[in-house]
Amino acid sequence: MEVVDLDSRELRTASFAARLHRLRVAYRNGAVRDFTGVSQGLFTALANCEDPDTFLRERVDGQYPARDVVRAA
């Protein structure tokens, strides 16, 4: 799994599981969300873009199936 830190107000990290085509985004507020059906190219574009918050809103959120990840306490 590839993990990158994001220079963003809302997002902390993004990781990509190539075999599963899954993008996992960790938000600064502690939430974690998985997006499925994502390509390596889209993950790379997110990792290298100037504004990850806008990129996620415009190119990922609402475009790919998503689910919140619930972590055990």
N, C-alpha and C positions, 0 to 999 in steps of 0.2 A: 504494500500500500504506500502510495506517494503522499506526503503531507507537506503543506506549505503554510507559513505564517502570512497573513494578509495585512497590508497597511490600510486599515479601514476603521471607521468610527463604530460600525455595527458588527463586523465580522472579525473573529479571532483567527481561525484556521480553516483550511479546506483540505480534504483528503480525497483520494481517488482510488477505488478498487477496480482495476482494469478488467479482471475476469468477470466481475459482477456488473460492470458499467454503472457503478454507484459513486455519486458525489456526496460526501458528508461535509456539512458546514457547521462549524461551532461558532455561535454568536457570543459577543461580549457579555450579554445578559445571562449566560449559562445554558441557553437552549441549544439543542443539537438537532439538525434536520438532515434526513437522507433524501436525495433525489435519484431516481432510477432511470436508466435508459440514456445516460449521459455519455458522450464520447470523450476520448482522451483529448481531442483537439479543443473541446469546450472547456475542459478542466485547465488545460495549458493556457488558454486565452484568459480565463478568470485569474489564474495565478500571475499573469504578466500584465494585466490591465492597470490603468491608472486609478480607476474608481471602482473597486470591487462591489461596493454597495449598489451602485447604479447598474453595473453589469449583472449582478444576481437578480435584481428586480426586473430588468428588461429582457434578459436572455435565458433565465433559468426558472424563476418563480412563476408558476402558472403554465409553464411550457412542458414540464416533466412531472410525472407522478412523485409526490412527496409524502413523507411521514415524519412525525416528530419521534425522536429517539428518547425513550424513557430509561433513565439509568437507575439502577438499584441504589438505595440509600446506604 
